């Protein structure tokens, strides 16, 4: 049953800290995006209240720190959208609401964008998960695509849906829309910046410079 239709010393210290930041610092990345697929009708909405999304597999430990919803035509939503993240057995891991004031993120598809709301970071160990967003009947549209783009370590599974009046775990598989209703996405947290040995060396030199400057100032005061 498918619910959807078609100071100098101070400067030196600052420079040592900024210049020595490791290259592991990266912007958060989209867990799942999609490109402009070849389907003739790619956008749908629900003919009754529904929760739609998809299952996906995590192949390596991944931290998710935001949940998002597709904004067709980048024109804003007609309503706010609750969005959730579950284990494969239906245990809710995280949930939030995405609104027109959420953070915009570009998509590989130029016909729209994502809007994201931050959540407390959740570590996903290897295994299958489900994400989905709630839509009132005939409200905002979402997409079904043949071509999808996923982050490394993420593999799409199948489209999921539930016909209920609020956000709920979408247990029904809808092969019509495989690999998913988009719908929701998630952001993968960037890695933590690391200080390189060179940065530590520069910081040591900066601290020595501070001590020398203080010693000279003390000698001048006693003169």
VEXSE-809591 format. One line per 10 residues: number of its first residue (from 1); their letters; for each residue x, y, z of N, C-alpha, C. Coordinates in nm, 4 decimals, padded with zeros to 6 digits, always signed. Example, Ala and Ser with C-alpha at 12.3 -4.5 7.8 and 13.67 -1.06 7.14 Angstrom:
1 = as = +01.3190 -00.5690 +00.7800 +01.2300 -00.4500 +00.7800 +01.3200 -00.3300 +00.7800; +01.2850 -00.2250 +00.7080 +01.3670 -00.1060 +00.7140 +01.2900 +00.0030 +00.7870 $
END
This chain:
1 = xxxxxxxxxx = +00.0857 -00.1185 +00.0000 +00.0000 +00.0000 +00.0000 +00.0890 +00.1230 +00.0000; +00.0960 +00.1941 -00.1085 +00.1859 +00.3062 -00.1221 +00.1121 +00.4364 -00.0967; +00.1583 +00.5201 +00.0028 +00.0856 +00.6408 +00.0367 +00.1207 +00.7584 -00.0512; +00.2048 +00.7391 -00.1507 +00.2614 +00.8522 -00.2220 +00.2174 +00.8575 -00.3662; +00.2088 +00.9818 -00.4200 +00.1796 +01.0003 -00.5617 +00.2948 +01.0840 -00.6176; +00.2745 +01.0568 -00.7802 +00.3740 +01.1230 -00.8545 +00.4383 +01.2532 -00.7957; +04.9381 +04.1993 +02.0215 +05.0810 +04.2148 +02.0614 +05.1644 +04.1150 +01.9818; +05.3042 +04.1378 +01.9492 +05.3836 +04.0517 +01.8629 +05.3896 +03.9111 +01.9192; +05.4147 +03.9011 +02.0534 +05.4229 +03.7695 +02.1160 +05.2897 +03.6978 +02.1020; +05.1823 +03.7712 +02.1256 +05.0502 +03.7122 +02.1117 +05.0268 +03.6636 +01.9699 $
11 = xxxxxxxxxx = +05.0723 +03.7410 +01.8723 +05.0576 +03.7015 +01.7320 +05.1363 +03.5753 +01.7031; +05.2572 +03.5650 +01.7608 +05.3407 +03.4476 +01.7388 +05.2718 +03.3216 +01.7915; +05.2135 +03.3322 +01.9108 +05.1455 +03.2154 +01.9686 +05.0258 +03.1756 +01.8844; +04.9473 +03.2758 +01.8440 +04.8301 +03.2470 +01.7616 +04.8705 +03.1813 +01.6313; +04.9767 +03.2304 +01.5696 +05.0231 +03.1727 +01.4441 +05.0666 +03.0297 +01.4600; +05.1306 +03.0002 +01.5728 +05.1750 +02.8628 +01.5961 +05.0575 +02.7689 +01.6072; +04.9512 +02.8144 +01.6757 +04.8347 +02.7278 +01.6945 +04.7574 +02.7090 +01.5659; +04.7364 +02.8184 +01.4899 +04.6589 +02.8083 +01.3672 +04.7367 +02.7370 +01.2588; +04.8609 +02.7730 +01.2420 +04.9402 +02.7160 +01.1340 +04.9675 +02.5694 +01.1523; +04.9621 +02.5199 +01.2792 +04.9963 +02.3809 +01.3026 +04.8785 +02.2886 +01.3112 $
21 = xxxxxxxxxx = +04.7585 +02.3363 +01.2821 +04.6419 +02.2488 +01.2880 +04.6539 +02.1380 +01.1852; +04.6277 +02.0146 +01.2256 +04.6424 +01.9011 +01.1354 +04.5442 +01.9051 +01.0206; +04.5748 +01.8340 +00.9149 +04.4929 +01.8345 +00.7944 +04.3657 +01.7526 +00.8099; +04.3454 +01.6899 +00.9287 +04.2273 +01.6064 +00.9483 +04.1005 +01.6881 +00.9705; +04.1154 +01.8213 +00.9875 +03.9976 +01.9041 +01.0064 +03.9234 +01.9179 +00.8744; +03.7987 +01.8729 +00.8699 +03.7188 +01.8763 +00.7486 +03.5772 +01.9205 +00.7827; +03.5084 +01.9748 +00.6838 +03.3687 +02.0109 +00.7045 +03.2841 +01.8837 +00.7137; +03.1718 +01.8944 +00.7846 +03.0788 +01.7821 +00.7880 +03.0376 +01.7457 +00.6453; +03.0094 +01.6189 +00.6234 +02.9729 +01.5736 +00.4894 +02.8354 +01.5097 +00.4913; +02.7643 +01.5208 +00.3785 +02.6340 +01.4573 +00.3637 +02.6494 +01.3059 +00.3675 $
31 = xxxxxxxxxx = +02.5673 +01.2409 +00.4498 +02.5691 +01.0955 +00.4503 +02.5087 +01.0401 +00.3233; +02.3965 +01.0990 +00.2792 +02.3276 +01.0561 +00.1573 +02.2798 +01.1793 +00.0816; +02.3092 +01.1830 -00.0461 +02.2612 +01.2877 -00.1359 +02.2099 +01.2164 -00.2599; +02.1641 +01.2892 -00.3597 +02.1264 +01.2260 -00.4853 +02.1524 +01.3224 -00.5997; +02.1737 +01.2670 -00.7166 +02.1969 +01.3475 -00.8358 +02.0706 +01.3468 -00.9213; +02.0734 +01.4208 -01.0289 +01.9549 +01.4341 -01.1132 +01.9338 +01.3072 -01.1949; +01.8467 +01.2223 -01.1449 +01.8263 +01.0910 -01.2041 +01.7481 +01.0946 -01.3339; +01.7422 +00.9819 -01.4049 +01.6771 +00.9752 -01.5362 +01.5265 +00.9528 -01.5308; +01.4673 +00.9444 -01.4088 +01.3244 +00.9139 -01.4023 +01.2411 +01.0282 -01.4590; +01.1278 +00.9940 -01.5173 +01.0427 +01.0954 -01.5798 +00.9624 +01.1733 -01.4759 $
41 = xxxxxxxxxx = +00.9239 +01.1067 -01.3674 +00.8543 +01.1728 -01.2568 +00.9343 +01.1439 -01.1302; +01.0048 +01.2439 -01.0808 +01.0958 +01.2211 -00.9687 +01.0432 +01.2720 -00.8361; +00.9434 +01.3583 -00.8382 +00.8967 +01.4202 -00.7148 +00.7559 +01.3738 -00.6804; +00.7339 +01.3500 -00.5514 +00.6092 +01.2952 -00.5030 +00.5681 +01.3677 -00.3760; +00.4428 +01.3507 -00.3382 +00.3992 +01.3870 -00.2046 +00.3021 +01.2802 -00.1568; +00.2632 +01.2882 -00.0300 +00.1775 +01.1858 +00.0284 +00.0303 +01.2216 +00.0112; -00.0497 +01.1235 -00.0271 -00.1941 +01.1437 -00.0374 -00.2614 +01.1345 +00.0993; -00.1854 +01.0940 +00.2000 -00.2295 +01.0965 +00.3392 -00.1047 +01.1070 +00.4260; -00.1230 +01.1371 +00.5534 -00.0072 +01.1529 +00.6406 +00.0847 +01.0317 +00.6292; +00.2144 +01.0585 +00.6222 +00.3075 +00.9474 +00.6035 +00.4437 +00.9801 +00.6628 $
51 = xxxxxxxxxx = +00.5173 +00.8743 +00.6934 +00.6591 +00.8828 +00.7288 +00.7347 +00.8067 +00.6220; +00.8272 +00.8743 +00.5542 +00.8988 +00.8103 +00.4437 +01.0489 +00.8314 +00.4572; +01.1255 +00.7352 +00.4054 +01.2711 +00.7434 +00.4107 +01.3348 +00.6212 +00.3493; +01.4356 +00.5678 +00.4148 +01.5094 +00.4548 +00.3567 +01.5957 +00.3886 +00.4632; +01.6324 +00.2654 +00.4354 +01.7309 +00.1932 +00.5162 +01.8688 +00.2146 +00.4553; +01.9704 +00.2113 +00.5397 +02.1074 +00.2217 +00.4896 +02.1999 +00.1423 +00.5802; +02.3122 +00.1022 +00.5251 +02.4104 +00.0235 +00.5996 +02.5353 +00.1060 +00.6236; +02.5838 +00.1017 +00.7465 +02.7094 +00.1664 +00.7841 +02.8176 +00.0586 +00.7866; +02.9210 +00.0773 +00.7068 +03.0279 -00.0229 +00.6976 +03.1485 +00.0087 +00.7847; +03.1508 +00.1276 +00.8436 +03.2577 +00.1646 +00.9350 +03.1981 +00.2603 +01.0389 $
61 = xxxxxxxxxx = +03.2580 +00.2654 +01.1561 +03.2046 +00.3501 +01.2626 +03.1902 +00.4943 +01.2123; +03.0713 +00.5516 +01.2315 +03.0384 +00.6829 +01.1767 +02.9622 +00.7634 +01.2811; +02.9982 +00.8903 +01.2973 +02.9279 +00.9778 +01.3903 +02.8363 +01.0718 +01.3137; +02.7091 +01.0704 +01.3488 +02.6095 +01.1576 +01.2862 +02.5788 +01.2716 +01.3824; +02.5817 +01.3966 +01.3324 +02.5572 +01.5107 +01.4208 +02.4484 +01.6055 +01.3707; +02.3761 +01.5675 +01.2654 +02.2640 +01.6495 +01.2176 +02.1722 +01.5632 +01.1321; +02.0433 +01.5955 +01.1341 +01.9454 +01.5304 +01.0478 +01.8825 +01.6365 +00.9590; +01.8540 +01.5988 +00.8339 +01.8031 +01.6973 +00.7395 +01.6885 +01.6460 +00.6546; +01.6279 +01.7403 +00.5814 +01.5160 +01.7101 +00.4921 +01.5361 +01.7873 +00.3622; +01.5033 +01.7230 +00.2504 +01.5149 +01.7822 +00.1181 +01.4154 +01.8968 +00.1000 $
71 = xxxxxxxxxx = +01.4645 +02.0083 +00.0482 +01.3820 +02.1263 +00.0216 +01.3752 +02.1468 -00.1295; +01.2693 +02.0955 -00.1903 +01.2517 +02.1025 -00.3353 +01.2427 +02.2483 -00.3806; +01.3200 +02.2829 -00.4850 +01.3265 +02.4177 -00.5416 +01.3868 +02.5204 -00.4462; +01.4390 +02.4743 -00.3328 +01.4994 +02.5650 -00.2336 +01.4043 +02.6785 -00.1975; +01.2756 +02.6490 -00.1934 +01.1740 +02.7514 -00.1723 +01.1196 +02.7531 -00.0300; +01.1707 +02.6646 +00.0548 +01.1211 +02.6571 +00.1913 +01.0057 +02.5592 +00.2053; +00.9820 +02.5155 +00.3271 +00.8773 +02.4175 +00.3547 +00.7421 +02.4847 +00.3790; +00.6371 +02.4103 +00.3506 +00.5033 +02.4539 +00.3876 +00.4697 +02.4166 +00.5304; +00.5497 +02.3253 +00.5897 +00.5311 +02.2834 +00.7284 +00.6652 +02.2364 +00.7834; +00.6770 +02.2299 +00.9135 +00.7960 +02.1734 +00.9757 +00.7931 +02.0212 +00.9624 $
81 = xxxxxxxxxx = +00.9122 +01.9599 +00.9575 +00.9196 +01.8150 +00.9372 +00.9986 +01.7460 +01.0476; +00.9311 +01.6687 +01.1332 +01.0033 +01.5819 +01.2257 +01.0801 +01.4761 +01.1454; +01.2004 +01.4461 +01.1896 +01.2828 +01.3459 +01.1213 +01.3520 +01.2615 +01.2274; +01.3656 +01.1306 +01.1996 +01.4223 +01.0400 +01.2987 +01.5261 +00.9464 +01.2408; +01.6002 +00.8843 +01.3318 +01.7024 +00.7857 +01.2973 +01.6829 +00.6668 +01.3904; +01.6706 +00.5471 +01.3320 +01.6425 +00.4252 +01.4078 +01.7440 +00.3157 +01.3777; +01.7517 +00.2194 +01.4687 +01.8218 +00.0957 +01.4367 +01.7335 +00.0139 +01.3424; +01.7893 -00.0931 +01.2896 +01.7135 -00.1776 +01.1966 +01.5931 -00.2417 +01.2635; +01.5962 -00.2556 +01.3950 +01.4852 -00.3187 +01.4665 +01.3834 -00.2177 +01.5186; +01.4037 -00.0888 +01.4881 +01.3044 +00.0118 +01.5229 +01.3296 +00.0895 +01.6502 $
91 = xxxxxxxxxx = +01.4469 +00.0777 +01.7093 +01.4811 +00.1570 +01.8271 +01.5235 +00.2975 +01.7845; +01.4561 +00.3984 +01.8362 +01.4863 +00.5362 +01.7979 +01.6190 +00.5791 +01.8589; +01.7094 +00.6270 +01.7739 +01.8411 +00.6729 +01.8177 +01.8421 +00.8236 +01.8365; +01.7797 +00.8948 +01.7432 +01.7796 +01.0408 +01.7476 +01.6599 +01.0926 +01.6699; +01.6121 +01.2094 +01.7103 +01.5023 +01.2743 +01.6387 +01.5117 +01.4243 +01.6577; +01.4671 +01.4986 +01.5580 +01.4642 +01.6434 +01.5666 +01.3581 +01.6939 +01.4698; +01.3448 +01.8249 +01.4594 +01.2519 +01.8847 +01.3641 +01.3280 +01.9790 +01.2736; +01.3056 +01.9656 +01.1446 +01.3704 +02.0514 +01.0453 +01.2704 +02.1576 +01.0007; +01.3143 +02.2823 +01.0010 +01.2281 +02.3956 +00.9685 +01.2946 +02.4844 +00.8643; +01.2268 +02.5897 +00.8264 +01.2837 +02.6840 +00.7297 +01.4005 +02.7635 +00.7859 $
101 = xxxxxxxxxx = +01.4196 +02.7608 +00.9170 +01.5336 +02.8284 +00.9776 +01.6504 +02.7336 +01.0020; +01.6364 +02.6070 +00.9611 +01.7470 +02.5122 +00.9738 +01.8591 +02.5487 +00.8778; +01.9741 +02.4854 +00.8961 +02.0940 +02.5205 +00.8198 +02.0851 +02.4652 +00.6780; +02.0983 +02.5519 +00.5745 +02.0938 +02.5039 +00.4357 +02.2257 +02.4383 +00.3943; +02.2147 +02.3289 +00.3207 +02.3317 +02.2562 +00.2695 +02.3067 +02.2247 +00.1219; +02.4021 +02.2570 +00.0333 +02.3817 +02.2298 -00.1101 +02.3689 +02.0805 -00.1397; +02.2979 +02.0513 -00.2488 +02.2814 +01.9141 -00.2962 +02.3501 +01.8986 -00.4310; +02.3812 +01.7740 -00.4665 +02.4324 +01.7470 -00.6011 +02.3254 +01.7734 -00.7057; +02.1994 +01.7710 -00.6646 +02.0883 +01.8044 -00.7531 +02.0610 +01.9538 -00.7414; +02.0737 +02.0257 -00.8505 +02.0597 +02.1713 -00.8479 +01.9155 +02.2176 -00.8341 $
111 = xxxxxxxxxx = +01.8208 +02.1238 -00.8351 +01.6795 +02.1614 -00.8252 +01.6305 +02.1737 -00.6815; +01.7213 +02.1715 -00.5884 +01.6824 +02.1848 -00.4494 +01.8038 +02.1882 -00.3583; +01.7794 +02.1796 -00.2298 +01.8842 +02.1829 -00.1287 +01.8379 +02.0998 -00.0086; +01.9268 +02.0832 +00.0865 +01.8942 +02.0210 +00.2132 +01.8861 +02.1277 +00.3214; +01.8018 +02.1063 +00.4210 +01.7998 +02.1860 +00.5425 +01.8263 +02.0935 +00.6600; +01.9202 +02.1314 +00.7470 +01.9654 +02.0432 +00.8544 +01.9494 +02.1070 +00.9915; +01.9154 +02.0224 +01.0886 +01.9107 +02.0607 +01.2293 +02.0090 +01.9736 +01.3061; +02.0921 +02.0357 +01.3877 +02.1928 +01.9615 +01.4636 +02.1288 +01.8737 +01.5711; +02.1943 +01.7639 +01.5999 +02.1556 +01.6752 +01.7098 +02.2785 +01.6469 +01.7937; +02.2592 +01.5936 +01.9134 +02.3743 +01.5457 +01.9898 +02.4410 +01.4346 +01.9100 $
121 = xxxxxxxxxx = +02.5726 +01.4368 +01.8944 +02.6402 +01.3364 +01.8111 +02.6043 +01.1940 +01.8513; +02.5776 +01.1126 +01.7510 +02.5439 +00.9719 +01.7722 +02.6426 +00.8860 +01.6947; +02.7092 +00.7955 +01.7641 +02.8036 +00.7047 +01.6988 +02.7274 +00.5849 +01.6438; +02.7375 +00.5630 +01.5130 +02.6760 +00.4476 +01.4485 +02.7835 +00.3430 +01.4234; +02.7703 +00.2298 +01.4888 +02.8626 +00.1197 +01.4639 +02.8178 +00.0467 +01.3377; +02.9046 -00.0346 +01.2773 +02.8654 -00.1039 +01.1543 +02.7356 -00.1822 +01.1706; +02.6464 -00.1684 +01.0723 +02.5161 -00.2329 +01.0766 +02.4157 -00.1550 +00.9950; +02.2896 -00.1943 +01.0026 +02.1842 -00.1284 +00.9247 +02.1037 -00.0333 +01.0125; +02.0626 +00.0771 +00.9514 +01.9835 +00.1797 +01.0187 +01.8736 +00.2279 +00.9238; +01.7804 +00.3038 +00.9791 +01.6711 +00.3599 +00.9001 +01.6545 +00.5069 +00.9383 $
131 = xxxxxxxxxx = +01.6368 +00.5913 +00.8393 +01.6037 +00.7307 +00.8655 +01.4791 +00.7678 +00.7849; +01.3956 +00.8553 +00.8412 +01.2714 +00.8915 +00.7748 +01.2216 +01.0249 +00.8292; +01.1376 +01.0918 +00.7494 +01.0784 +01.2197 +00.7878 +00.9267 +01.2098 +00.7746; +00.8570 +01.2910 +00.8537 +00.7113 +01.2916 +00.8507 +00.6594 +01.4033 +00.7605; +00.5554 +01.3707 +00.6802 +00.4892 +01.4656 +00.5911 +00.3381 +01.4552 +00.6092; +00.2740 +01.5703 +00.6247 +00.1279 +01.5707 +00.6232 +00.0789 +01.5475 +00.4808; -00.0450 +01.5049 +00.4672 -00.1016 +01.4777 +00.3340 -00.0923 +01.6012 +00.2448; -00.0425 +01.5777 +00.1228 -00.0330 +01.6803 +00.0189 +00.0489 +01.8023 +00.0621; +00.1473 +01.7789 +00.1475 +00.2334 +01.8898 +00.1888 +00.3572 +01.8932 +00.1005; +00.4719 +01.9143 +00.1564 +00.5942 +01.9289 +00.0779 +00.6295 +01.8013 +00.0026 $
141 = xxxxxxxxxx = +00.6954 +01.8200 -00.1118 +00.7350 +01.7060 -00.1936 +00.8701 +01.6494 -00.1543; +00.8924 +01.5264 -00.1954 +01.0207 +01.4600 -00.1780 +01.0517 +01.3841 -00.3050; +01.1676 +01.3201 -00.3113 +01.2150 +01.2641 -00.4374 +01.2349 +01.1139 -00.4293; +01.2233 +01.0505 -00.5447 +01.2633 +00.9105 -00.5624 +01.3554 +00.9078 -00.6828; +01.4764 +00.8606 -00.6645 +01.5758 +00.8696 -00.7704 +01.6408 +00.7359 -00.7993; +01.6845 +00.7214 -00.9232 +01.7581 +00.6019 -00.9624 +01.9066 +00.6147 -00.9314; +01.9566 +00.7375 -00.9229 +02.0988 +00.7600 -00.9005 +02.1163 +00.8287 -00.7659; +02.1924 +00.7681 -00.6765 +02.2142 +00.8244 -00.5445 +02.3633 +00.8395 -00.5182; +02.3953 +00.9309 -00.4291 +02.5332 +00.9584 -00.3914 +02.5446 +00.9388 -00.2414; +02.6354 +00.8550 -00.1969 +02.6515 +00.8302 -00.0539 +02.7951 +00.8558 -00.0119 $
151 = xxxxxxxxxx = +02.8130 +00.8866 +00.1165 +02.9463 +00.9066 +00.1715 +03.0191 +00.7725 +00.1786; +03.1530 +00.7744 +00.1804 +03.2277 +00.6489 +00.1957 +03.1846 +00.5757 +00.3226; +03.1674 +00.4459 +00.3102 +03.1267 +00.3661 +00.4248 +02.9773 +00.3569 +00.4440; +02.8982 +00.4224 +00.3550 +02.7523 +00.4187 +00.3626 +02.6968 +00.3525 +00.2369; +02.6037 +00.2592 +00.2518 +02.5398 +00.1933 +00.1379 +02.3886 +00.1979 +00.1570; +02.3170 +00.2365 +00.0513 +02.1713 +00.2438 +00.0597 +02.1090 +00.1049 +00.0562; +01.9942 +00.0929 +00.1228 +01.9237 -00.0343 +00.1253 +01.7959 -00.0284 +00.0451; +01.6826 +00.0041 +00.1097 +01.5542 +00.0061 +00.0403 +01.4688 +00.1218 +00.0918; +01.3662 +00.1564 +00.0143 +01.2744 +00.2625 +00.0537 +01.1823 +00.2127 +00.1653; +01.1512 +00.3030 +00.2591 +01.0656 +00.2672 +00.3723 +00.9517 +00.3683 +00.3853 $
161 = xxxxxxxxxx = +00.8382 +00.3215 +00.4413 +00.7246 +00.4106 +00.4608 +00.6367 +00.3601 +00.5749; +00.5566 +00.4513 +00.6268 +00.4534 +00.4186 +00.7252 +00.3428 +00.5215 +00.7099; +00.2185 +00.4789 +00.7181 +00.1053 +00.5703 +00.7040 +00.0445 +00.5942 +00.8413; +00.0970 +00.6941 +00.9082 +00.0517 +00.7283 +01.0430 +00.0426 +00.8802 +01.0545; -00.0159 +00.9274 +01.1624 -00.0363 +01.0696 +01.1803 +00.0775 +01.1426 +01.2469; +00.1888 +01.0750 +01.2695 +00.3053 +01.1386 +01.3312 +00.4298 +01.0592 +01.2941; +00.5461 +01.1126 +01.3253 +00.6710 +01.0437 +01.2942 +00.6738 +00.9081 +01.3635; +00.6992 +00.8035 +01.2856 +00.7048 +00.6690 +01.3412 +00.8031 +00.5855 +01.2607; +00.8486 +00.4768 +01.3185 +00.9426 +00.3897 +01.2476 +00.8769 +00.3340 +01.1222; +00.9358 +00.3540 +01.0035 +00.8762 +00.3077 +00.8784 +00.9158 +00.1629 +00.8490 $
171 = xxxxxxxxxx = +00.8349 +00.0712 +00.8897 +00.8697 -00.0706 +00.8775 +00.8353 -00.1294 +00.7407; +00.7492 -00.0623 +00.6631 +00.7062 -00.1167 +00.5341 +00.8089 -00.0855 +00.4257; +00.8520 -00.1895 +00.3545 +00.9457 -00.1728 +00.2426 +00.8666 -00.1408 +00.1165; +00.9077 -00.0363 +00.0443 +00.8397 +00.0044 -00.0786 +00.9381 -00.0029 -00.1946; +00.9407 -00.1168 -00.2630 +01.0376 -00.1383 -00.3708 +01.0171 -00.0429 -00.4874; +00.8989 +00.0180 -00.4976 +00.8718 +00.1141 -00.6042 +00.9720 +00.2282 -00.6026; +01.0143 +00.2694 -00.4828 +01.0989 +00.3883 -00.4697 +01.2437 +00.3562 -00.4368; +01.2831 +00.2275 -00.4424 +01.4223 +00.1942 -00.4117 +01.5185 +00.2772 -00.4962; +01.6276 +00.3269 -00.4354 +01.6778 +00.2905 -00.3026 +01.6254 +00.3754 -00.1880; +01.5289 +00.4662 -00.2136 +01.4759 +00.5401 -00.0999 +01.3891 +00.6578 -00.1383 $
181 = xxxxxxxxxx = +01.3105 +00.7038 -00.0399 +01.2398 +00.8300 -00.0506 +01.3282 +00.9381 +00.0127; +01.3578 +01.0428 -00.0639 +01.4455 +01.1508 -00.0150 +01.3665 +01.2827 -00.0127; +01.2895 +01.3182 +00.0898 +01.3024 +01.2631 +00.2230 +01.4234 +01.3188 +00.2994; +01.4586 +01.2384 +00.3951 +01.5609 +01.2772 +00.4915 +01.7029 +01.2479 +00.4455; +01.7974 +01.3084 +00.5161 +01.9377 +01.2723 +00.5059 +02.0014 +01.2975 +00.6425; +02.1317 +01.2782 +00.6519 +02.2029 +01.3001 +00.7772 +02.3417 +01.3515 +00.7445; +02.4026 +01.4171 +00.8409 +02.5385 +01.4673 +00.8215 +02.6361 +01.3887 +00.9078; +02.7503 +01.3569 +00.8482 +02.8565 +01.2850 +00.9171 +02.9536 +01.3870 +00.9753; +02.9820 +01.3749 +01.1046 +03.0679 +01.4713 +01.1726 +03.2092 +01.4665 +01.1167; +03.2707 +01.5835 +01.1083 +03.4097 +01.5920 +01.0644 +03.4997 +01.5329 +01.1706 $
191 = xxxxxxxxxx = +03.6215 +01.4966 +01.1305 +03.7176 +01.4425 +01.2257 +03.7686 +01.5537 +01.3164; +03.8195 +01.5138 +01.4325 +03.8687 +01.6113 +01.5302 +04.0046 +01.6615 +01.4875; +04.0286 +01.7941 +01.4883 +04.1594 +01.8453 +01.4488 +04.2696 +01.7975 +01.5424; +04.3854 +01.7729 +01.4866 +04.4986 +01.7268 +01.5642 +04.6140 +01.8251 +01.5498; +04.6956 +01.8400 +01.6566 +04.8127 +01.9262 +01.6505 +04.9312 +01.8456 +01.6000; +05.0000 +01.8974 +01.5012 +05.1153 +01.8289 +01.4453 +05.2379 +01.8543 +01.5318; +05.3455 +01.7718 +01.5218 +05.4691 +01.7977 +01.5957 +05.5257 +01.9359 +01.5663; +05.5137 +01.9810 +01.4414 +05.5650 +02.1136 +01.4064 +05.4913 +02.2220 +01.4836; +05.3603 +02.2037 +01.5020 +05.2828 +02.3026 +01.5766 +05.3291 +02.3079 +01.7217; +05.3578 +02.1914 +01.7806 +05.4049 +02.1884 +01.9179 +05.5401 +02.2550 +01.9301 $
201 = xxxxxxxxxx = +05.6291 +02.2365 +01.8307 +05.7591 +02.3022 +01.8317 +05.7428 +02.4536 +01.8278; +05.6545 +02.5024 +01.7403 +05.6319 +02.6459 +01.7287 +05.5742 +02.7029 +01.8582; +05.4840 +02.6281 +01.9205 +05.4263 +02.6739 +02.0454 +05.5331 +02.6837 +02.1537; +05.6267 +02.5873 +02.1555 +05.7364 +02.5926 +02.2513 +05.8224 +02.7159 +02.2315; +05.8540 +02.7471 +02.1061 +05.9328 +02.8667 +02.0769 +05.8593 +02.9929 +02.1194; +05.7284 +02.9940 +02.0982 +05.6496 +03.1108 +02.1362 +05.6523 +03.1316 +02.2870; +05.6439 +03.0219 +02.3631 +05.6475 +03.0338 +02.5086 +05.7840 +03.0813 +02.5563; +05.8906 +03.0354 +02.4919 +06.0249 +03.0820 +02.5253 +06.0358 +03.2321 +02.4999; +05.9789 +03.2773 +02.3891 +05.9822 +03.4202 +02.3567 +05.9116 +03.5016 +02.4644; +05.8021 +03.4492 +02.5168 +05.7300 +03.5182 +02.6244 +05.8180 +03.5313 +02.7478 $
211 = xxxxxxxxxx = +05.8870 +03.4231 +02.7859 +05.9714 +03.4251 +02.9046 +06.0877 +03.5230 +02.8882; +06.1486 +03.5256 +02.7698 +06.2589 +03.6185 +02.7442 +06.2104 +03.7626 +02.7538; +06.0949 +03.7894 +02.6944 +06.0411 +03.9256 +02.6969 +06.0131 +03.9693 +02.8405; +05.9610 +03.8781 +02.9227 +05.9332 +03.9128 +03.0620 +06.0622 +03.9384 +03.1391; +06.1663 +03.8564 +03.1133 +06.2943 +03.8738 +03.1818 +06.3570 +04.0086 +03.1469; +06.3539 +04.0464 +03.0205 +06.4096 +04.1748 +02.9786 +06.3324 +04.2908 +03.0393; +06.2000 +04.2763 +03.0482 +06.1197 +04.3818 +03.1094 +06.1544 +04.3968 +03.2562; +06.1806 +04.2867 +03.3257 +06.2179 +04.2942 +03.4671 +06.3528 +04.3612 +03.4854; +06.4491 +04.3323 +03.3950 +06.5807 +04.3947 +03.4037 +06.5701 +04.5456 +03.3799; +06.4845 +04.5846 +03.2866 +06.4697 +04.7273 +03.2584 +06.4078 +04.7986 +03.3777 $
221 = xxx = +06.3160 +04.7359 +03.4479 +06.2541 +04.7986 +03.5646 +06.3543 +04.8185 +03.6790; +06.4529 +04.7258 +03.6900 +06.5513 +04.7347 +03.7992 +06.6646 +04.8318 +03.7678; +06.6801 +04.8643 +03.6382 +06.7911 +04.9524 +03.5974 +06.7702 +05.0947 +03.6470 $
END
